[in-house]
Amino acid sequence: MSEIDLSPPAAPRRNTPSGLHRIVWMNYAIRAGSFLYCFLVVGLHGWQRELGLAFWIAAALLFIAYPHVAYVRARASGRPKAAEIANLYVDAGLLGAFVAAIGFPLWISYAAAFATTLNVTILRGVQGGLFSLASFGAGAALSIAFFGLSYSPETSTVVTFLCIAGSIGYACWIGLVVHQQNQRLLAAREALRAGENRYRFIAEHAGDLIALLDADARWLYSSPSYGKILDAGDLEPGIDAFRRVHPDDADRARTGVLRAAASGKARELSMRLIDRAGRVRQYRTRVQPVGQDEPDGKVKALVLVSQDVTDLHESEERLLLAAHALEGMTEAIVITSADGTIVTVNRAFSEITGFGRDDVLGNHERTIRNALQPPEFYDEVYAVVTREGYWSGTTWARRRNGAVYREWRSVRSVRDASGAVSHFVMVFCEAGAEKGRSGELPAQA
C-alpha cells in the first residue's frame, strides 16, 4: 500500500506583480526583449541599405516604444488577458506593415511572421495562429496601399545569420516558458492529487459520517463509514439522501439542507437514522454549502458531517432520570468530591437542614457539620469509609435554625477505574421518620 502524504501542499509561487495577470507580465518581458533584438537586426539592415530618417523613426517607435505602450494598455484594461491577446494580433499587423515598407527582406520577413505566429498559436491554438498570419498579411497590405509595393528580398550574411539565430533563440525562449508552465501545471496537479488523496484518506478513515450532496439533497459521495450503517442501495449517487432518516425527522432535515443550499450558509441539524438492522441512531449533523464562489454564484454541492451522539443522548437521558430520582427522594443526599467539596445536594437536604442549594455548593463538607459530635467522630467515620467503603449509624444533628434532631446517616465511597476514591455519597433522614417506616433504627457503627 502506498504511503499517504498528510503534509499540507506547498503554497504556489507568485512571479508576477500583485493584481497583474501573468500573461500580461510574461508577454511584456518577451516582447520588450525580442523587439529590442529586432531593432538591432533591422537597424543593421537599414544601415547597410542606407535607409533614410523615416526608417529610423519608424523602427524606434515600433521596436523600442511600442512594447511599453502595449504593456500599459493591457495593464490598464478591465480585461487584461483579452487586451494582451489583442496586442499579439497588433504585433503581427505592425510587423507585417514594417517589413512591407522596407521591401520584404526575406529573412527578416520570415523571422517576424514566425515569431508572431508561434506566440499566438501557443496561447490560442491553430485558429489563433491563422488569425495572426492574417493580421500580418493585413498589415503588409495596408503598407503597400499607402507606400506602394517594393521588393528587396536580399539580406547580408550577417543579417541573415542574426535572423536565423534570433528565430532559434526565440523558439527556445518560448519553449522554456512553456516548459516552466508545464512544470507548474504538473506540480499543481500533483498537489491537487495529494490533496485529494489526503482528504479522501481522512473521509474514509473517519468515524463520523461524511457525505457530499447535490443542491436537491441527492447523494454525490458517501464515506465508507456510511456503509456500516446503511445498505449500498441506499447510498447510490442520485438517490434521495434522506430516505433512511426517521419519518419524524426526514422533512425537517431535508428542508434544512435545501435552505442551506438556497442561502449558502452552514446549518446544524439533529436527526435520527434507521440503520440496516432497524435500530434508530441519533446524529448531530453540520451542513456546509460549497461552490458558491462559482461565476453563477449558485451552491454546487453540500458537505454533510454527521456525528453519532446516540450514546451521549442516552447518557444525558440517564443523567436526567437520575436527577429526577434524586430530587424525588425523601432522604437527604449530599455528594462531595474526594477532597470534601460539595458537588450536589437534593431538595430533601434543604427541607431537612434548612440550608439552600446555593448556600452549600462549592463549600467543604465541614461547613454543614455541627458541634454535637466531636471532630474525632467525623475523622473516624471517613476512616471507616475509606477502608471499608461504607458507614451507617445514628447521630444528633442541628438544623440551620438551631433545632436539634436525631438522624440516621450513611456514607459510601465511590471509586474510579484505578481504585482511588473519587466521591463520597451521604444519605440521611430524621431518625423518627425512619423509625416510623422501618420500626427500628440501625445501630451506629
C-alpha positions in Angstrom: 0.0 0.0 0.0 1.4 3.4 -1.0 2.2 5.9 1.7 -0.3 8.7 2.2 1.3 12.2 2.4 -0.6 14.1 5.1 1.6 17.2 5.0 -0.1 20.4 3.6 0.6 21.3 0.0 3.2 23.9 -0.7 1.9 27.4 -1.4 2.0 28.4 -5.1 4.8 30.7 -6.2 3.9 34.2 -7.2 6.1 35.5 -10.0 4.1 38.5 -11.1 3.3 41.9 -9.6 0.2 41.9 -7.4 -3.1 42.0 -9.3 -1.5 41.7 -12.8 -2.4 38.7 -15.0 0.6 36.5 -15.6 0.2 36.6 -19.4 0.5 40.4 -19.4 3.7 40.4 -17.5 5.2 37.4 -19.3 4.4 38.7 -22.8 5.8 42.2 -21.8 9.1 40.6 -20.9 9.2 38.6 -24.1 8.0 41.4 -26.3 10.4 44.0 -24.9 13.4 41.7 -25.2 12.6 40.3 -28.7 11.7 43.7 -30.1 14.9 45.2 -28.9 16.8 42.4 -30.6 14.8 43.1 -33.8 15.7 46.7 -33.6 19.4 45.8 -33.7 18.9 43.4 -36.7 16.7 45.7 -38.8 18.9 48.7 -37.8 21.9 46.8 -39.2 19.9 46.1 -42.3 18.7 49.7 -42.7 22.3 51.0 -42.1 23.6 48.6 -44.8 20.9 49.7 -47.2 21.3 53.4 -46.3 17.7 53.8 -45.5 16.6 57.3 -44.5 15.4 59.1 -41.3 11.8 57.8 -41.8 13.1 54.3 -41.4 14.9 55.0 -38.1 11.9 56.9 -36.7 9.5 54.0 -37.6 12.0 51.4 -36.3 12.4 53.3 -33.0 8.6 53.7 -32.5 7.9 50.1 -33.3 10.7 48.2 -31.7 11.5 50.4 -28.7 8.5 52.5 -27.7 5.6 50.2 -28.8 6.3 47.3 -26.3 5.8 49.6 -23.4 2.7 51.2 -24.8 1.2 47.7 -25.3 2.0 46.8 -21.7 0.4 49.9 -20.3 -2.7 49.4 -22.4 -3.1 45.8 -21.2 -2.4 46.7 -17.6 -5.0 49.5 -17.6 -7.6 47.4 -19.3 -10.5 46.0 -17.3 -9.8 42.7 -19.1 -6.0 42.5 -19.2 -5.9 39.0 -20.6 -8.2 39.8 -23.6 -6.2 43.0 -24.1 -2.9 41.2 -24.3 -4.3 38.7 -26.8 -5.4 41.6 -28.9 -1.9 43.0 -28.6 -0.5 39.9 -30.2 -2.6 40.5 -33.3 -1.5 44.1 -33.3 2.2 42.9 -33.1 1.6 40.8 -36.2 -0.1 43.7 -38.1 2.6 46.2 -37.3 5.4 43.9 -38.2 3.7 43.0 -41.5 3.4 46.7 -42.3 7.0 47.4 -41.4 8.5 44.5 -43.5 6.3 45.6 -46.4 7.6 49.2 -46.1 11.2 48.1 -46.3 10.7 45.7 -49.3 10.0 42.3 -47.7 13.6 41.3 -46.9 13.3 37.5 -46.9 14.9 36.5 -43.6 13.5 39.5 -41.7 10.0 38.8 -43.0 10.3 35.1 -42.1 11.6 35.8 -38.6 8.7 38.4 -37.9 6.0 36.1 -39.3 7.4 33.0 -37.5 7.7 34.7 -34.1 4.2 36.3 -34.1 2.5 33.1 -35.3 4.3 30.9 -32.8 3.3 33.2 -29.9 -0.4 33.3 -30.7 -0.6 29.6 -31.6 0.7 28.6 -28.2 -1.9 30.8 -26.5 -4.9 30.4 -28.9 -4.2 27.3 -30.9 -4.3 26.8 -34.7 -7.1 29.2 -35.1 -5.2 31.9 -33.3 -2.1 31.2 -35.4 -4.0 31.5 -38.7 -5.6 34.8 -37.5 -2.1 36.1 -36.6 -0.9 35.3 -40.2 -4.0 37.1 -41.5 -3.1 40.1 -39.3 0.4 40.0 -40.6 -0.9 40.0 -44.2 -3.4 42.7 -43.5 -0.6 45.0 -42.1 1.5 44.3 -45.2 -1.4 45.1 -47.5 -2.2 48.4 -45.8 1.5 49.4 -46.0 1.5 48.6 -49.7 -1.7 50.6 -50.2 -0.1 53.7 -48.6 3.5 53.4 -49.7 3.4 51.2 -52.8 4.9 47.8 -53.4 8.7 47.4 -53.2 10.5 44.1 -53.1 14.1 43.7 -51.9 14.5 40.2 -50.5 18.3 40.2 -50.2 19.9 40.5 -46.8 23.6 40.4 -45.9 25.2 37.4 -44.4 25.4 38.9 -41.0 21.7 40.0 -41.0 20.7 36.5 -42.3 22.7 34.9 -39.5 21.2 37.1 -36.9 17.6 36.4 -38.2 18.3 32.6 -38.1 19.9 32.9 -34.6 17.1 35.1 -33.4 14.4 32.7 -34.6 16.1 29.8 -32.9 16.7 31.8 -29.8 13.1 33.0 -29.8 11.7 29.5 -30.3 13.9 28.2 -27.4 12.8 31.1 -25.2 9.2 30.4 -25.9 9.8 26.6 -25.4 11.5 27.4 -22.0 8.5 29.5 -20.9 6.1 26.7 -22.0 8.2 24.1 -20.2 8.2 26.1 -17.0 4.4 26.5 -17.3 4.1 22.7 -17.8 6.2 22.1 -14.7 4.0 24.4 -12.7 0.9 22.6 -14.0 2.4 19.2 -13.2 3.3 20.5 -9.7 -0.2 21.9 -9.2 -1.7 18.6 -10.5 0.4 16.6 -8.1 -0.6 18.9 -5.2 -4.2 18.6 -6.2 -3.9 14.8 -6.4 -2.1 14.7 -3.0 -4.8 16.9 -1.5 -7.5 14.7 -2.9 -5.8 11.6 -1.5 -5.3 13.3 1.8 -8.9 14.3 2.2 -10.1 11.0 0.8 -7.9 9.3 3.4 -9.5 11.4 6.2 -13.0 10.8 4.9 -12.5 7.1 4.5 -11.0 6.6 7.9 -13.1 9.0 10.0 -15.6 7.6 12.4 -18.0 10.4 11.5 -20.3 10.1 8.5 -19.1 12.3 5.7 -21.2 12.9 2.5 -21.5 15.2 -0.5 -25.0 16.0 -1.7 -26.2 18.0 -4.7 -28.5 21.0 -4.3 -31.6 18.7 -4.4 -30.3 16.6 -1.4 -29.3 13.6 -3.5 -26.1 11.6 -2.9 -22.9 12.5 -4.8 -20.5 10.8 -2.4 -20.7 9.0 0.9 -17.7 7.9 3.1 -17.2 4.2 3.8 -18.4 4.8 7.4 -21.9 5.1 5.9 -21.6 1.5 4.7 -21.5 0.3 8.3 -24.9 1.9 8.8 -26.9 1.7 5.6 -27.1 -0.7 2.6 -25.3 0.1 -0.6 -28.6 0.6 -2.4 -29.4 3.5 0.0 -26.1 5.2 -0.9 -26.1 5.1 -4.7 -25.4 8.5 -6.4 -28.7 10.3 -7.3 -30.7 8.5 -4.6 -32.6 10.7 -2.0 -30.1 11.1 0.9 -32.9 11.2 3.5 -34.8 8.0 2.6 -33.4 6.3 5.7 -33.9 9.2 8.0 -36.6 8.7 10.7 -40.0 9.8 9.3 -40.5 12.3 12.1 -37.2 14.0 11.2 -36.9 13.5 7.4 -38.9 16.5 6.2 -37.3 18.8 8.7 -33.8 17.6 7.8 -34.5 17.9 4.0 -35.9 21.4 4.5 -32.8 22.4 6.4 -30.5 21.1 3.7 -32.4 22.9 0.9 -32.4 26.1 2.9 -28.6 25.8 3.3 -28.3 25.3 -0.5 -30.5 28.4 -1.1 -28.8 30.7 1.4 -25.3 29.5 1.1 -25.0 29.4 4.9 -24.0 26.5 7.1 -26.6 24.9 9.3 -26.8 22.5 12.2 -29.3 19.6 12.2 -30.3 16.9 14.6 -31.8 13.8 13.0 -32.3 10.1 13.6 -31.1 7.4 11.1 -32.7 4.0 10.8 -29.8 1.6 10.2 -30.0 -1.7 8.2 -30.9 -3.6 11.3 -33.9 -1.3 12.0 -32.2 0.4 15.0 -32.6 4.1 15.5 -29.4 6.1 15.8 -29.2 9.8 16.9 -26.9 12.1 14.8 -25.8 15.7 15.1 -25.1 17.0 11.5 -23.4 20.1 10.1 -24.4 21.1 6.6 -21.8 23.2 4.8 -22.6 24.6 1.3 -19.7 24.6 -1.2 -19.2 26.0 -4.7 -20.9 29.4 -4.2 -17.8 31.1 -5.4 -18.5 29.9 -9.0 -19.4 32.6 -11.6 -23.2 31.9 -11.3 -23.0 32.2 -7.5 -25.0 29.0 -7.0 -24.3 26.3 -4.5 -22.9 23.3 -6.3 -22.9 20.8 -3.5 -23.3 20.4 0.2 -20.9 18.6 2.6 -22.6 16.8 5.5 -20.6 15.7 8.5 -22.7 13.6 10.9 -21.6 12.6 14.4 -23.2 9.7 16.2 -24.5 11.0 19.5 -26.7 8.1 20.4 -24.7 7.1 23.4 -24.3 10.7 24.5 -28.0 11.2 24.1 -28.8 8.1 26.1 -26.3 9.1 28.8 -28.0 12.5 29.1 -31.3 10.8 29.4 -30.0 8.5 32.2 -28.5 11.5 34.0 -31.8 13.4 33.7 -33.7 10.4 35.1 -31.1 10.1 37.9 -31.5 13.7 38.7 -35.3 13.4 38.8 -34.9 10.3 41.1 -32.6 12.2 43.5 -35.0 15.1 43.6 -37.9 12.9 44.3 -36.4 11.0 47.3 -37.4 11.9 50.8 -33.9 11.2 52.2 -31.4 14.0 52.0 -28.4 13.3 49.7 -25.1 15.1 49.6 -22.4 14.2 47.1 -18.9 15.5 47.6 -15.6 15.1 45.7 -12.7 13.2 47.3 -11.4 16.4 48.9 -14.7 17.1 50.6 -16.1 19.8 48.2 -19.9 19.6 48.0 -20.8 18.8 44.4 -24.6 18.5 44.6 -27.5 18.2 47.1 -31.1 17.3 46.6 -34.3 19.0 47.6 -34.8 16.8 50.7 -31.4 18.1 52.1 -32.7 21.7 52.0 -36.0 20.6 53.6 -34.4 18.7 56.5 -31.4 21.0 57.2 -32.7 24.4 56.2 -29.7 25.1 54.0 -30.4 26.1 50.4 -28.5 24.5 47.5 -26.7 27.8 46.7 -25.6 28.0 50.4 -23.5 24.8 50.3 -22.5 24.0 46.7 -18.7 24.5 46.3 -18.1 24.6 50.0 -16.4 21.9 52.1 -18.5 19.3 53.8 -17.2 20.6 57.2 -19.4 23.7 56.8 -22.6 21.6 57.3 -21.2 19.7 60.3 -22.4 20.6 63.8 -20.8 20.6 67.2 -23.0 17.9 68.6 -20.3 15.4 67.7 -16.6 15.9 68.3 -14.2 16.3 65.3 -12.8 12.9 66.0 -16.2 11.4 65.3 -16.1 12.5 61.7 -12.5 11.5 61.3 -13.4 8.0 62.4 -16.4 7.9 60.0 -14.3 8.8 57.0 -11.5 6.4 58.0 -14.0 3.6 58.1 -15.5 4.6 54.7 -12.0 4.9 53.1 -11.1 1.4 54.5 -14.4 -0.5 54.1 -16.3 1.6 51.6 -19.4 2.2 53.8 -20.5 3.5 57.2 -24.0 4.0 58.7 -25.4 4.9 62.0 -27.5 7.4 64.1 -26.2 10.8 65.1 -27.5 14.0 66.6 -27.8 17.0 64.2 -28.8 20.6 64.2 -30.9 22.5 61.6 -29.9 25.9 60.3 -32.5 27.5 62.7 -30.8 25.8 65.7 -33.4 23.0 66.2 -31.8 19.7 67.2 -33.0 16.4 65.7 -31.8 12.8 65.6 -30.9 11.5 62.2 -29.9 8.2 60.5 -26.9 8.7 58.2 -25.0 6.5 55.8 -21.7 7.4 54.0 -20.5 5.5 51.0 -17.3 6.0 48.9 -17.2 5.9 45.1 -14.0 4.8 43.4 -12.7 5.4 39.8 -11.3 2.8 37.4 -7.9 2.9 39.1 -9.5 2.2 42.6 -8.9 5.6 44.0 -11.7 7.3 45.9 -13.3 10.0 43.6 -16.5 10.9 45.5 -18.4 10.4 48.8 -22.2 10.0 48.9 -24.1 10.8 52.2 -27.7 9.8 52.7 -29.6 10.8 55.9 -33.1 11.4 57.2 -34.7 12.2 60.5 -34.5 9.2 62.8 -38.1 9.5 63.9 -39.2 9.4 60.3 -37.0 6.4 59.6 -38.3 4.6 62.6 -41.9 5.3 61.5 -41.1 3.5 58.3 -39.0 0.6 59.5 -39.9 0.2 63.1 -36.2 0.3 64.3 -33.1 2.3 63.9 -29.8 0.9 62.5 -27.1 0.6 65.0 -24.3 3.1 65.0 -21.1 1.7 63.5 
